[in-house]
C-alpha cells in the first residue's frame, strides 16, 4: 500500500508539474504574443513618424524655394531702387548746378544793368 500511495503522490505531483508547465507555456506564449504586438505597433508608429518627417522635409524644401525666389526679387528691387536714387541724386545735383548758373546769370544781368 505504501507503493500505491507513493505512486499517487508522485503522479499527482507530476500532474501539478505538467499543469504549471502548461500554464507557464501559456503565459510565455501570451508574453511573446504581446511583445510581437508591441513590436508591430512600434513599427507602425515609426513608419508614421517617418512619413510625417518626409512630408515636413518636402514642405521645408518648398518653403526654401519660395523664400529664395522672394529674396532674389527683393534684391532686384533694391538694385532698381538704388539706381533710381542715384539718378535722382544726379538730377538734384544737376538742378542745383542749373540753379546756380541761373543765379550767376541773373547777377551778371543785374551788374550790367547797374553799370
RAWO-V139810 format. One record per residue. N is the residue number from 1. RES is the residue in one small letter. SS is DSSP state (A for helix, B for strand, O for the rest). Layout:
n	res	ss
N	RES	SS
N	RES	SS
This chain:
n	res	ss
1	x	O
2	x	A
3	x	A
4	x	A
5	x	A
6	x	A
7	x	A
8	x	A
9	x	A
10	x	A
11	x	A
12	x	A
13	x	A
14	x	A
15	x	A
16	x	A
17	x	A
18	x	A
19	x	A
20	x	A
21	x	A
22	x	A
23	x	A
24	x	A
25	x	A
26	x	A
27	x	A
28	x	A
29	x	A
30	x	A
31	x	A
32	x	A
33	x	A
34	x	A
35	x	A
36	x	A
37	x	A
38	x	A
39	x	A
40	x	A
41	x	A
42	x	A
43	x	A
44	x	A
45	x	A
46	x	A
47	x	A
48	x	A
49	x	A
50	x	A
51	x	A
52	x	A
53	x	A
54	x	A
55	x	A
56	x	A
57	x	A
58	x	A
59	x	A
60	x	A
61	x	A
62	x	A
63	x	A
64	x	A
65	x	A
66	x	A
67	x	A
68	x	A
69	x	A
70	x	A
71	x	A
72	x	A
73	x	A
74	x	A
75	x	A
76	x	A
77	x	A
78	x	A
79	x	A
80	x	A
81	x	A
82	x	A
83	x	A
84	x	A
85	x	A
86	x	A
87	x	A
88	x	A
89	x	A
90	x	A
91	x	A
92	x	A
93	x	A
94	x	A
95	x	A
96	x	A
97	x	A
98	x	A
99	x	A
100	x	A
101	x	A
102	x	A
103	x	A
104	x	A
105	x	A
106	x	A
107	x	A
108	x	A
109	x	A
110	x	A
111	x	A
112	x	A
113	x	A
114	x	A
115	x	O
